[in-house]
Amino acid sequence: MDLALQLLVNGVINGSHYALLGVGFGIIFATTRIVHFAYGPVFTVAAYVAWYAAAVMGMPIAAALLVAILVAVLLGVGSYVLLYEPFEKRQAPHLVPLIASLGLYIVLENLVGIIFGSGVRVVREFNNGIHFMGPVFFTTVHIWQVALLVILAAALAAFLRWSSYGKAVLAMTDNIEMARIIGIDTRKVAILVFAIGSAISAPSAVLILLKDGATTHMGFLAVFMAFVAVIVGGIGSIKGAIIGGFALGMVESLGMW
């Protein structure tokens, strides 16, 4: 019974991580119809930037996180403006941006290895405390993984429901062509969702850095789980991405039992 409880808690923790990645990837996918596989290396870069800021430059974790978010946003927006948008203007088939995204994935992943090296990078100064609740244990990072999902998902849901840009995002998610017809600047909205989705990936990456360390290939699992969570939960739904992420976490954890 104790093992089952521990695995259940582990499933909630991992599910929170996958759900948040699914939300970030899903808002890009649902709004622009671009399968942004380069979301993985953006996640990786955010982790390495945070490591460099905290471990090498001596910045506090909070400041390192802000730097990581900024870099992730720049990479995400840059990938749309410099790579995907030209294909959109040429009305290229959907397969072309997909292949371009895979190419960008390879380039960014190798650049991370060239710049930062291939070894595991950890923040040794961080103390990841262990907490017990009866027979179940979890760490400070685990708490933040769950809390982060609650905070960011609630903030994103409020943004989509009550802001004008949020409603424009929902309109594009429903029908891009109709959104253009009624006067929505779809380019601005696409840039916005790439910025939001990329920004969401950075805190998740930093928490993985603090928990397990950063590796050059960590982005593969991130984008794979995000993609599966979106497909399982339903494209265009924040709730669906969260449910899909939790389902993955539970299957992964309880499947071992």
Secondary structure as GFF3:
##gff-version 3
##sequence-region A 1 257
A	DSSP	alpha_helix	2	32	.	.	.	ID=ss1
A	DSSP	alpha_helix	39	51	.	.	.	ID=ss2
A	DSSP	pi_helix	52	56	.	.	.	ID=ss3
A	DSSP	alpha_helix	61	79	.	.	.	ID=ss4
A	DSSP	pi_helix	80	84	.	.	.	ID=ss5
A	DSSP	alpha_helix	85	89	.	.	.	ID=ss6
A	DSSP	alpha_helix	95	116	.	.	.	ID=ss7
A	DSSP	beta_strand	130	133	.	.	.	ID=ss8
A	DSSP	beta_strand	136	139	.	.	.	ID=ss9
A	DSSP	alpha_helix	140	162	.	.	.	ID=ss10
A	DSSP	alpha_helix	164	174	.	.	.	ID=ss11
A	DSSP	alpha_helix	176	181	.	.	.	ID=ss12
A	DSSP	alpha_helix	186	212	.	.	.	ID=ss13
A	DSSP	alpha_helix	218	233	.	.	.	ID=ss14
A	DSSP	alpha_helix	238	256	.	.	.	ID=ss15
###
